[in-house]
Amino acid sequence: MTSLDHPQLSGLGRNPSAPQDVLVRLATHKAGRHGISQRRGRLEDAVVDALLTQGDCNTAVALHGDRISPEMRRRIAEHPDPAIRNAFTDFVRDMVDRKVQIGIEALEEAYGQPRMMLASAPSPSLRAAVARAWYDRPLTMQVELLADPDPQVRAAATEHRNPGVPPEWRERCLADPAVRTSVARYVPLTSEQFAQLMRHEEEELHQAVAGNPHLSAEMVAQLLGIDDPLVRVAVAQSRHVDAETRERLYALVEAERADGSIEAEVALSWNFAEPD
């Protein structure tokens, strides 16, 4: 096994057919431990024991929850090294502080509280993390997050279309700088709301509006004159645009890309649209 290179050791560690004795031997290699940490399903106690013996706090991050037996969880909880004991919790809390999305189950495990309580935690960073991770939260909880006093929480609560923004909250959200751009991407807009958004001189806001699937033909027509590759590509994808107009818009963006426009390259190469 020592003749294998690092990618092979890592790949062998991830292999779901690798037997226990091979995994135990792999635990002596950093690349092997990395591969084992990416395996799906529960790890046998002998493998966990080898990882704890040969690894460090980075290895221990993956040893939590249903991946390991209750006996191994107790062993980690009683480990003399606090870096091992708290490896998973410290990792999750660091991700929260860095505003990196992490699963709602991981948040519940690391903080030891159900998601309903975490959504009302004193820390705005934690409330925002819950808003990013709890996709199927009830509408009552969504309303609480939309009313949160911290802008980062409100922003996190509106990053995705679901659970959405209730009709009675749309006007308030469209007037809120913290969430206006996110909400403009997906909520149905009245003619007055559309006009108000377009009066703002924010390119990102105009791009968000252009990608809104609920725009009327009149709204789309007003976007045709905006000199922005991302807006042009979004408008070209609208059902209200005829084939000739679509080809003209794409030709304009292609010409900008040929002239070296990074924005045009992004508009033609990256598709941020979500399926309706």
Salt bridges, closest charged atoms under 4 A:
ASP49 OD1 - ARG75 NH1 2.19
ASP94 OD2 - ARG98 NE 2.80
GLU108 OE2 - ARG115 NE 2.89
GLU109 OE1 - HIS64 ND1 3.13
ASP148 OD2 - ARG127 NE 2.71
GLU159 OE2 - ARG132 NE 3.54
ASP176 OD2 - ARG154 NE 2.62
GLU202 OE2 - ARG180 NH2 3.64
GLU204 OE2 - ARG185 NH2 3.73
ASP227 OD1 - ARG232 NH1 3.27
GLU254 OE1 - ARG257 NH2 2.96
GLU256 OE2 - ARG232 NH1 2.91
GLU265 OE1 - ARG257 NH1 3.78
GLU274 OE1 - ARG161 NE 3.63
ASP276 OD1 - ARG161 NH1 3.62
